[in-house]
Amino acid sequence: MLDFSFTDEQGLLRKTLREFSLKELLPKYGYWDKREEYPYEPIKQILRIVNPYGSDWRQAANSTDLVIPGIIAEEIARGDFNCVLPSLSPFIMGRFLAEACDELKERWFPGLMTGDKVIGLCLTEPNAGSDLGALQTTASRDGDVYILNGEKNSVSFLNADVFYVFARTTPGSSGYRGISAFLMPRETEGLEFSPYHDLGCRAVPRGQLFMSDAKLSASCMVGCEGEAFRMIMKYFDINRAFIGLMCLGAATQTLDETIKYVKEKSAFGLSLSRFEGVAFPISEAATQLELGRLLCYKILWMKQNDMQCTLEAAMAKWWVPKTCVEVIHECLLLHGHYGYTNEFPIEQRLRDVIGWQIGDGTPQIQKLIISRILLGRDFAPMT
Ligand SMILES: Cc1cc2nc3c(=O)[nH]c(=O)nc-3n(C[C@H](O)[C@H](O)[C@H](O)COP(=O)(O)OP(=O)(O)OC[C@H]3O[C@@H](n4cnc5c(N)ncnc54)[C@H](O)[C@@H]3O)c2cc1C
């Protein structure tokens, strides 16, 4: 039986978050961007509303609800795109760090669930982006410690208190085998940081992390040695739905603002909305956003029901952010020259959303995944 409705509880959360997002977050969306400052306080405020577990990390670790974080992603992105990912922590940490031992969960989850602590994911390297199997960072065992050496060069949340670092633990291994993951505290000796100056998402520092003889207790390893790639791949599917939903939140809010604007602004003696050239792009955008939303929630529903959804997640990852960028761009044009100024949040949304066409996997890589599933490896593009 199909059911596309939200429960009363989900509907109420959506309403509460929409009001909060537009009243509290949206007016300061540009503030954090201009100062390139991480929005700690807004994120803590959001978590005070949405986190049902307080600091009970065991409950969070067992959280299975994926629709609620989907709603959070959409609604928070209406106000501030850059507050979304940390706001999902209470619901997603249990999956993101599923194989971490209780000791590690107890150490990190409570702070992440309140926004007092920040986590950064360290996969990408200068020679390993799309081709993660080319990862070169090493972690060599020496008694009770691992010694890490290497460079991660696209770490979002470079301000993090803890880094989820992927490194090669099996000497001489190649491809996706022999890679392990660690939770590395920021204060670990041997780390250096170098931030980028990005086109968008400026409130979330992104940059390079250099590790030189960084010593980590062996107890910081997440999951089994050499098995980390398989572990993180499981998380990518739902992350792609959340990325889609946050892009959709930003685009839908932009569309709502545009609908209001074109009804109020006039040219040639008529409201702009009276011109087919203005109204039809709005109709098309609304249609596309609805399709994207259905796909993203379908992925969450599939995952919640333990169904394989790699195909759908790859579809969402290449198509939804791209569509949202196009919708926001069209809306910017429909605002005329004002849309091009930073008096409206549209230019910032455009800059912010573009980043997530690349982050977590480019469109080409998603199409590669889709073609491998549909055509079979023997008939799909080689790499
Ligand atoms: C906003 C943002 C946030 C990010 N956050 C993080 C993070 O927190 N942690 C992290 O580890 N990484 C992060 N990344 C990095 C991101 O995951 C990588 O940039 C991405 O996987 C692509 O890798 P690359 O940049 O090295 O590009 P490359 O792999 O060098 O690719 C360059 C171009 O070539 C294309 N290409 C590559 N291989 C193929 C192929 N086989 N067929 C067709 N085309 C191909 C790509 O699609 C791309 O267009 C982030 C990136 C952005 C922009």
The ligand as an ORCA input file, in Angstrom:
! r2SCAN-3c Opt
* xyz 0 1
  C      31.527     21.603     -0.801
  C      32.377     20.378     -0.745
  C      32.467     19.669      0.426
  C      33.287     18.541      0.504
  N      33.423     17.915      1.704
  C      34.264     16.870      1.819
  C      34.504     16.274      3.093
  O      33.965     16.698      4.115
  N      35.389     15.237      3.166
  C      36.016     14.731      2.070
  O      36.764     13.786      2.205
  N      35.808     15.279      0.839
  C      34.963     16.344      0.691
  N      34.768     16.943     -0.532
  C      35.507     16.426     -1.676
  C      34.645     15.725     -2.710
  O      34.085     14.540     -2.215
  C      35.523     15.518     -3.951
  O      35.824     16.808     -4.449
  C      34.849     14.706     -5.026
  O      34.703     13.374     -4.633
  C      35.629     14.765     -6.359
  O      36.986     14.550     -6.178
  P      38.047     15.585     -6.775
  O      37.638     16.951     -6.371
  O      39.395     15.133     -6.400
  O      37.851     15.549     -8.331
  P      38.512     14.507     -9.377
  O      38.327     13.129     -8.913
  O      39.880     14.970     -9.679
  O      37.586     14.760    -10.634
  C      37.705     15.939    -11.436
  C      36.647     15.869    -12.546
  O      36.851     14.683    -13.327
  C      35.674     13.899    -13.331
  N      36.003     12.472    -13.308
  C      36.849     11.816    -12.478
  N      36.854     10.518    -12.753
  C      35.986     10.320    -13.778
  C      35.537      9.193    -14.515
  N      35.975      7.965    -14.238
  N      34.624      9.376    -15.495
  C      34.154     10.626    -15.769
  N      34.544     11.730    -15.114
  C      35.436     11.582    -14.127
  C      34.927     14.282    -12.057
  O      33.549     14.002    -12.159
  C      35.234     15.769    -11.981
  O      34.344     16.487    -12.799
  C      33.983     18.093     -0.640
  C      33.884     18.807     -1.831
  C      33.101     19.945     -1.884
  C      33.047     20.733     -3.153
*
